[in-house]
Amino acid sequence: MAEFLNSHTTSIFISRPADHVYDHMARARRVAHWEPADPARPDRGLTLRDEDGALGVFPLFDRDWLVLDQIVAIEPYDEMLIAQRLVPNGEGAELIVTMFQPERMGDDAFRELIDSMELSMKTLKRIMEMQGRFEDRPMRARSVSVFIDRDPASVFEFVSQIRSLPQWAMQFIRSMSRPRGGWSAAPRGSVRVRLRNNPAAGIADQRIIPEPGREFLVPLRVLPNNAGAEVAVTMFQPEEMPDHVFDKMADMLGRELEVLRDLLKLRGFEKAA
């Protein structure tokens, strides 16, 4: 079994349009105190130097997909991926962040890093919302993730095929059919399901359409975790859904990810028929 890095996924709602938040975050890395890692190639990353050493940040941004990933090099630790993306939540944006613990970083230091990141997220929220807030109530969000001992490309190929959903998301989708107009899922009535995939970023979002004019996004991302893959999924609570029902469904989602892990572990990767 491949060794894996501990991970932590969290999210925060920001009451501003997602593209506005993206632009602010993309600009923030160009503030004073940062210097180009290579003065001849300023696009290759930034370095912050202080009495504790140097912090290198190498951005992997994609505005079309609102991805703000960063490879962070913290002396004396190994490089660390901080995966960040923005997804719509009502009129605002949900910032989803996944962090991985470097091999030589202890648990206490990683916890401090998580606390620092969550404080930065709250600061970002406060700064952005000084520009104004939306009146609508955001949907509550919950993120879960699982490590899968297979290479990320194989995991992504499986989860990005819509016909594979009934093989692991069995509590939510028992079967798929393809009538005119797109894929439909059962058993809870007939709802449309669409996948929006970005292999380069590991994004395989599910868009659930229970009826015309209503759509729910289930962001899913496959991220590298050493030689394996981390699958992170975020659920949003529709306004009409009671809290206890949402909590139960989020717990079910965690179990479904364990089914996905065991399926790919026991059977190996197979393309959905």
ABEGO torsion letter per residue (X at the ends): XBBBBBBBBBBBBBBBBAAAAAAAAAAAAABBGBBBABAABAAAEBBBBBAAEBBBBBBBBBAAAGBABBBBBBOABBBBBBBBBBBBBEABBBBBBBBBBBAABBAAAAAAAAAAAAAAAAAAAAAAAAAEBBABBBBBBBBBBBBBBBBAAAAAAAAABAAAAAAABAAABABBBBBBGEBBBOABEBBBBBBBBBAAAGBBBBBBBABBGBBBBBBBBBBBBEABBBBBBBBBBBAABBAAAAAAAAAAAAAAAAAAAAAAAAAEBBBBX
